[in-house]
């Protein structure tokens, strides 16, 4: 069973200031093995990059480039944060 809430489907405030709204969204979803350089170049100069990354991490976005990171990079960040949280609780 998949959980989808209305809140997730609504645009979030930071999105209106994102540079990605100015380019073809397909560059953020390269084919497997394809280059993500174009998407990362857009993200690199984006004022809301950190907000975008946090959104992707909080919503467990599995596909595409978000906040200048790939799916693999976001998995690594989530794992590291979980480890830090465990260490802090110990």
HUJO-V885693 format. One record per helix or strand of 3 or more residues. SS is the DSSP state (H for helix, E for strand). FROM is the first residue (numbers start at 1). TO is the last residue. If there is no record, write none. Layout:
BEGIN
SS,FROM,TO ; SS,FROM,TO
END
This chain:
BEGIN
H,6,9 ; H,13,17 ; H,19,22 ; H,25,28 ; H,37,44 ; H,49,58 ; H,71,89
END
